[in-house]
């Protein structure tokens, strides 16, 4: 599997608050920026899962493990086109200073790796900054 690691971002809240926001996928849609919502169709979510379509491609995400206030592990489910795992990692520095990063591993064939490798890192970084921006506003 190919591994991609996001930038580390600072969030001005304790790890418990961030964990609680990210460990319940039924509120996950609140983390999606307005510009991205237009690209997403058929968004559905429950506490442990969410699914949606982007450009007609169905993507499902499922939480498979939680370590309170430290880690949330996700994987694909349903007809997700690529096998992947993602770890959202939290490290509380102080009560109002928690660092977040995402480690993403995907099983990419050679063609996908060639086409997507740079884009995956870029989108992963964009996503952690969007999470940071969203949580820092609240």
N, C-alpha and C positions, 0 to 999 in steps of 0.2 A: 504494500500500500504506500502511496505517496503521502507525505506529511507536509502540512502547511501550518505555520504558526502566525497568529495575528500580532500586531503591535500590542503593547501593554498600555491600557488607558486608565486614567484616574477618575474615580467616581466619588463625589463628595457625600457619601453615605456609608453607614456601617455595612458589613458583609451580610448580616441578617436581612436587612431591607432589600438589598440587591438580589440575594438568593430567593426571597419570597416573591419578588417580581418576575424572576426568570424561571422558577420551578413550577409555575402553573401556566400551561400553554393556553388555557382558556382566555387569558388576558394578553396573549402574545401579540395580537393584532395591534395593540396600542403602541408597540415598539416599531411598527412599520412606518417609515416616513411617508408623508402624503404623496410625494413624487413616485414612490414605488407602488403605492396602493393601486394606481391606475394600471400597472402591469400585471396585477394579480387578479385571478378569477377564482370563483368558487371556494373562497377561504372558509374552512371549517376547523373548529378546535374544541378540545375537551381538556381536562386537566393534564393528561399525559401525552396527547397527540395533537397534531394539526396537519392539515393537508390543503393544497391549493394547486392551481394551474398557472404556469408561466409560459406564454407563447404556445399554449395547447399541451404542454408537457406536465403531467401530474407528478407532484412531489409530496411525499409524506414524511413527517418527522415524528419520532417517538422518543420520549424520555425513558431510558433503560436503567438509570441508577442515579441516586442522589446521595451526596454526603453533605448534610446541612452546613450551610454557610461557607462551603469550600468548593464543591464540585457538582456539576450537573452533566450527565453523559447522555448524549442523543445519538440516534441512528435513524436510518431510513426505514420506512415501512410502506405497505401497499405496493404500488408499481413504480417506486422510485427508480429511475433509470441507472443510477450509479450506487454501488455499495459504498457506504461511508459511515464514519463515526466522528463525533465532535465532542470535545470536552470544554465546558465553560469553567474556567478556573478563577477563583476569587482569593485574594490575599489582603486581609485587613491590616493596614499599617497603623491607623488610629481610628477613633470612633467616627470621624467624618472623612476618612481617606481609605478607600478600598481600591486595589488594583485588579483589573480584569483582563484576561486574555482568552483566546479560543485556539485550541489545537484541533485541526481538522485533518482526518485521514480518509483518503478515497482510493478505491481500486479503479485506476484509469488505464484504459488500453493505450497503446502507443499513439494512435491518432488523437485521442482525447487529451492525452498528456501534452502533446505538441501544441494543440490548439488552445488549451485552457490553463496551462500551468501558471502563467503570469496573471491571467484574469482572476483565478481563484484567490491568490494572495491579495490582489487589489480589492476584490469584493469582500473578502474576510476582514481586511483592515477597515473598509468603509462601514461594514456592519458593526464592528466594535465601537467605532466612533459614533455611530448613530445610537447605539445602546447608551453610551456615555452621555451624549447630548440629551437624550430623552430622560434619563434618570437624573441628570444634574439640573434639569428644569423643574423637577418636582421636589 
